[in-house]
Amino acid sequence: PTVYYFKPRGIPLRMLDEVVLLPDELEALKLHDTDGLEQMKGAKKMKISQPTFARILNGAYKKIAEAIIKGKAIRIEEKR
């Protein structure tokens, strides 16, 4: 991605708690929600099992929900 932070408007980043979206979580979100792949196909593309894909996806959803509901920043961790 070209953007690595999302935050509530009008609050300096230094004043916010943050959640960290890991590279695998971002990839699972992209495959499932942007590319429209079913979990089995997304898992195959990531070379992981479907239950693992589901856990990664669920973790990403929880982090995003926490950031929105609690007013936290979302930091997208870069792949290494």
C-alpha positions as CSV (number, residue, x, y, z in Angstrom):
1,P,0.0,0.0,0.0
2,T,1.0,3.6,-0.4
3,V,-0.6,4.6,2.9
4,Y,0.5,3.0,6.2
5,Y,-1.7,4.9,8.7
6,F,-5.4,5.6,9.0
7,K,-6.6,7.6,12.0
8,P,-9.5,9.7,13.2
9,R,-9.6,13.1,11.7
10,G,-8.5,16.1,13.8
11,I,-6.5,14.1,16.4
12,P,-2.7,14.1,16.2
13,L,-1.3,10.6,15.6
14,R,1.0,11.0,18.7
15,M,-2.1,11.2,20.9
16,L,-3.7,8.0,19.6
17,D,-3.4,4.4,20.6
18,E,-3.0,2.2,17.5
19,V,-3.8,-1.3,16.3
20,V,-1.3,-2.9,13.9
21,L,-2.6,-4.7,10.8
22,L,-0.1,-7.4,9.9
23,P,0.9,-8.2,6.2
24,D,-1.0,-11.5,6.3
25,E,-4.1,-9.8,7.6
26,L,-4.0,-7.1,4.9
27,E,-3.5,-9.8,2.2
28,A,-6.5,-11.8,3.6
29,L,-8.7,-8.7,3.6
30,K,-7.6,-7.9,0.0
31,L,-8.2,-11.4,-1.3
32,H,-11.6,-11.8,0.4
33,D,-13.1,-8.4,0.5
34,T,-11.5,-6.6,-2.5
35,D,-10.9,-9.4,-4.9
36,G,-14.0,-11.3,-3.8
37,L,-12.4,-14.7,-3.3
38,E,-14.1,-17.2,-1.1
39,Q,-12.0,-18.3,1.9
40,M,-10.9,-21.6,0.3
41,K,-9.5,-19.8,-2.8
42,G,-7.9,-17.1,-0.7
43,A,-6.3,-19.7,1.5
44,K,-5.0,-21.5,-1.5
45,K,-3.5,-18.3,-2.9
46,M,-1.8,-17.6,0.5
47,K,-0.7,-21.3,0.7
48,I,-2.4,-21.8,4.1
49,S,-5.4,-23.8,5.3
50,Q,-8.9,-22.4,5.1
51,P,-9.3,-22.4,8.9
52,T,-6.0,-20.4,9.2
53,F,-7.3,-18.0,6.6
54,A,-10.5,-17.6,8.5
55,R,-8.6,-16.9,11.8
56,I,-6.4,-14.3,10.0
57,L,-9.4,-12.6,8.4
58,N,-11.3,-12.6,11.7
59,G,-8.3,-11.1,13.5
60,A,-8.2,-8.3,10.9
61,Y,-11.9,-7.6,11.2
62,K,-11.6,-7.3,15.0
63,K,-8.7,-4.9,14.8
64,I,-10.5,-2.7,12.3
65,A,-13.6,-2.7,14.4
66,E,-11.6,-1.9,17.6
67,A,-10.0,1.1,15.8
68,I,-13.3,2.4,14.6
69,I,-15.2,1.9,17.8
70,K,-12.5,3.1,20.2
71,G,-11.0,5.9,18.0
72,K,-7.6,4.3,17.5
73,A,-5.2,4.7,14.6
74,I,-4.6,1.7,12.3
75,R,-1.0,1.1,11.3
76,I,-0.3,-1.2,8.4
77,E,2.9,-3.1,8.9
78,E,5.1,-3.4,5.9
79,K,6.1,-6.8,4.5
80,R,9.7,-7.6,5.2
